Amino acid sequence: MYGFKTTWGAGEYALMAQALEPASALAVDAINVSAGERVIDVATGTGNAALLAAARGAHVLGIDTEPALLALARHHTSADLDVKWVEGDAEALPVTDECADVVLSVFGAMYAADHAAAARELVRVLAPSGRLALAAWTPGSVMPAMGSVIGGYLPPPPPASGPPSRWGDPEALRVLLKNAGATLQLTTVDQLTLRFDNAPAGADFLIRTAGHIVSQRPELRATGRWHRLCDELVAFVADRGEQHADKLLLHVDYLIAVAARS
């Protein structure tokens, strides 16, 4: 439907975004977004957290590097919401200092290549009395573990200052934010549950919604490795899943963190 600039736009990420919406609701609740507040949602994706904040009457700016995801966010924005969508990088946000009462990033800033730069940007745009809420995968949870399964099939990711799950480790996050000028105030681990008919259906969902996998499908098929990747992901989902009645449940742990400027 839309062209894409990064691999984030290559798959059906909107389906994953629907599954992740409860985490956005928890982040917005944790930070208690109120009407009239200025909110920036960093790496907004299809706009889950931004739209929830705007529904509370906040003035919201959603920023993301992928135009195709921003196009989806715009498509789902009703006329009565005060929200704008802007292309921009988490490591160099296209806004002025101290312009937000609330900064959110739900499974977003953790994917920045330079974690320290992203953390500094989150704090830079935050007003002196502002609040910061983050959501990130915890180390060893389903999404980081999936990365280990598929890593050998994909090109090496761009050099990074740490794994995304670093943002889901309370102690590592405390240090990261401290160095950026913020104080970690609260952390809690919560869980999303993905429901599938069976392990192949779960693996298919994880593949379809992962642009970095979808973008490599032609190459993997040409080299005879595509079916091996799919089989490994089926085995992974079967191993990590929990059978409940007629469904396979995949429990995905993540950290919600609240912070403020030091």
Secondary structure, 3 states (H helix, E strand, C coil): CCCCCCHHHCCCHHHHHHHHHHHHHHHHHHHCCCCCCEEEEECCCCCHHHHHHHHCCCEEEEEECCHHHHHHHHHCCCCCCCEEEEECECCECCCCCCCEEEEEEECCHHHCCCHHHHHHHHHHCEEEEEEEEEEEECCCCHHHHHHHHHHHHCCCCCCCCCCHHHHHCHHHHHHHHHHHCEEEEEEEEEEEEEEECCHHHHHHHHHHCCHHHHCCHHHHHHCCCHHHHHHHHHHHHHHHCEEECCEEEEEEEEEEEEEEEC
